[in-house]
Amino acid sequence: MRRVLVCVALIALLPGFWKTRWVNAADENKQQVNTPQSADTVPASTSNYVGADSCASCHQDEVKGFKDNPHAKLELEHGGKGVTCESCHGPGKAHVESGGDVTKIFQFSTATPKQVGEKCLACHVGEHPNFERTAHGEAGISCTSCHSNHKFEAQTPLLKMTQPGLCYQCHTDIKAAFMQPFHHRVNEGLIRCTDCHDPHGTFQADLLHINTTQDAICTKCHIDTLGPFVYEHPPIKTEGCTSCHSPHGSPNPRLLARNNINSMCLQCHTASMNFTAPGTPSFHNQANQYQACTNCHVQIHGSNASSYFFK
């Protein structure tokens, strides 16, 4: 009986106990909010930041015009301290107190591509999740090989120079292709390399973009070849557009890989080369000067009316 009475008494006291605890906790929180933080109470990770103004006292050229940089929005981080410069270069307190010792701050110019990538991808991994497995990533191309936070071309995503000049620095063979008589008008500025390629990586070969139908990116512009067709030309699906066309440039009209359309067709449509494709009939004597195959087979990419691509 006595044990029951003790339990009842404790239960009766619990509401007052919790109310007292809640009031005390609220008072403590209120005191913490109203009490200014001293330098000793600032977390160590934040106290090591000195602010962009300190960086500007020595690095005037780098800070000049930084307000136009997209990274300037980082100014809101770290409680208004250690932003912009230190968000990428790390806390600068040790660097400043040592009189500018370069070993006490992260330098992109001396860092390895892997170190630079880790810095950039700490924020941009959502945009470029596959970069390390791309041709650029595997070749050790650094983010700063193409981008610059301080000296970039206007109207570009922090690129050191505009396209296609930036891409031509490495892809010299492609530069030569665009000098051909027939080429996609990249040099003229009508299209850009990144309209077809994603330098940060895709799951397609040659860093090609993926369109909505998962086909070659060519059909984004050349919509008439997209289909679907009732009668499809097999190379379109199996080998792609590059089985007949040179996408960057060619000495032949329509960017064809060969200067003679008939010889291109005969790469597949001859029994001596490919027994799976239909050969040319007897009345197509290629020894004579017949006109191009596409004079009759006008819908060579695909047709909804003829299995011979006549219309």
LINDATA-V904867 format. One record per backbone hydrogen bond with DSSP energy under -0.5 kcal/mol. CO is the residue of the C=O (numbers start at 1). NH is the residue of the N-H. E is the energy in kcal/mol with one decimal. If there is no record, write none. Layout:
<<CO & NH & E> <CO & NH & E>>
This chain:
<<1 & 5 & -2.0> <2 & 6 & -1.9> <3 & 7 & -1.9> <4 & 8 & -2.2> <5 & 9 & -1.9> <6 & 10 & -2.1> <7 & 11 & -2.2> <8 & 12 & -1.8> <9 & 13 & -1.4> <10 & 14 & -1.2> <11 & 15 & -0.6> <13 & 17 & -1.9> <14 & 18 & -2.6> <15 & 19 & -2.1> <16 & 20 & -2.3> <17 & 21 & -2.2> <18 & 22 & -2.4> <19 & 23 & -2.4> <20 & 24 & -2.4> <21 & 25 & -2.4> <22 & 26 & -2.3> <23 & 27 & -2.4> <24 & 28 & -2.3> <25 & 29 & -2.4> <26 & 30 & -2.5> <27 & 31 & -2.4> <28 & 32 & -2.1> <29 & 33 & -2.2> <30 & 34 & -2.3> <31 & 35 & -1.6> <34 & 36 & -0.6> <38 & 41 & -0.9> <38 & 42 & -0.8> <43 & 46 & -0.8> <43 & 47 & -2.5> <44 & 48 & -1.0> <46 & 49 & -1.8> <48 & 93 & -2.1> <51 & 54 & -0.7> <51 & 55 & -1.1> <52 & 56 & -2.2> <53 & 57 & -0.9> <55 & 58 & -1.3> <55 & 59 & -2.9> <58 & 60 & -1.0> <59 & 63 & -1.7> <60 & 64 & -1.8> <63 & 66 & -2.3> <65 & 68 & -1.5> <66 & 69 & -1.8> <69 & 72 & -2.4> <70 & 73 & -1.2> <71 & 74 & -2.1> <72 & 75 & -1.8> <73 & 76 & -1.5> <74 & 77 & -2.0> <77 & 80 & -1.4> <78 & 81 & -1.4> <83 & 85 & -1.5> <83 & 86 & -1.2> <84 & 88 & -0.7> <85 & 88 & -1.0> <85 & 89 & -2.6> <86 & 90 & -1.3> <89 & 106 & -1.9> <92 & 96 & -2.5> <93 & 97 & -2.8> <94 & 98 & -1.4> <95 & 100 & -2.5> <95 & 101 & -0.7> <96 & 99 & -1.7> <101 & 104 & -1.7> <102 & 105 & -0.9> <106 & 108 & -0.5> <107 & 111 & -0.9> <112 & 116 & -2.5> <113 & 117 & -2.6> <114 & 118 & -2.2> <115 & 119 & -1.8> <116 & 120 & -2.5> <117 & 121 & -3.1> <118 & 122 & -0.7> <120 & 123 & -1.5> <120 & 124 & -2.4> <121 & 125 & -1.2> <124 & 127 & -0.7> <124 & 128 & -2.1> <128 & 131 & -1.2> <130 & 133 & -1.3> <131 & 134 & -1.8> <131 & 137 & -0.6> <134 & 138 & -2.9> <135 & 139 & -1.4> <136 & 141 & -2.5> <137 & 140 & -1.2> <142 & 145 & -1.4> <143 & 146 & -1.3> <143 & 147 & -2.6> <146 & 160 & -2.8> <150 & 152 & -0.5> <153 & 156 & -1.0> <156 & 158 & -2.6> <158 & 148 & -2.5> <159 & 153 & -2.7> <162 & 166 & -1.5> <164 & 168 & -2.4> <165 & 169 & -0.8> <166 & 169 & -0.8> <167 & 170 & -1.3> <167 & 171 & -2.6> <170 & 172 & -1.8> <171 & 175 & -1.5> <172 & 176 & -1.7> <173 & 177 & -1.4> <174 & 178 & -1.7> <176 & 179 & -1.2> <177 & 180 & -1.5> <181 & 183 & -0.5> <182 & 250 & -3.2> <184 & 186 & -2.7> <184 & 187 & -0.5> <185 & 190 & -1.5> <185 & 191 & -1.4> <186 & 189 & -1.5> <192 & 195 & -1.5> <192 & 196 & -0.5> <193 & 196 & -1.4> <193 & 197 & -2.4> <196 & 209 & -2.8> <197 & 199 & -0.6> <198 & 201 & -2.0> <204 & 207 & -0.9> <205 & 208 & -1.6> <207 & 198 & -3.6> <209 & 211 & -0.5> <211 & 214 & -1.8> <215 & 211 & -0.8> <216 & 219 & -1.4> <217 & 220 & -1.9> <218 & 221 & -1.4> <218 & 222 & -2.7> <221 & 223 & -1.8> <222 & 225 & -1.7> <223 & 226 & -1.5> <223 & 227 & -0.5> <230 & 232 & -0.6> <231 & 303 & -2.5> <232 & 234 & -0.8> <233 & 236 & -2.0> <233 & 237 & -0.6> <234 & 237 & -1.0> <234 & 238 & -2.3> <235 & 239 & -1.8> <235 & 240 & -2.4> <240 & 243 & -1.6> <241 & 244 & -1.7> <241 & 245 & -2.2> <244 & 257 & -3.0> <245 & 247 & -0.7> <248 & 184 & -1.3> <250 & 182 & -1.9> <252 & 255 & -1.2> <253 & 256 & -1.6> <255 & 246 & -3.4> <260 & 264 & -1.5> <261 & 265 & -2.3> <262 & 266 & -2.3> <264 & 267 & -1.0> <265 & 268 & -1.5> <265 & 269 & -2.6> <268 & 270 & -1.7> <269 & 280 & -0.6> <270 & 273 & -1.5> <270 & 274 & -2.5> <281 & 284 & -1.8> <283 & 285 & -0.9> <284 & 286 & -1.0> <285 & 288 & -1.6> <288 & 290 & -2.0> <292 & 295 & -1.9> <293 & 296 & -1.4> <293 & 297 & -2.5> <296 & 298 & -1.9> <298 & 300 & -0.9> <299 & 302 & -1.1> <301 & 233 & -1.0> <303 & 231 & -3.0> <306 & 309 & -1.3> <309 & 299 & -2.0> <310 & 298 & -0.5>>
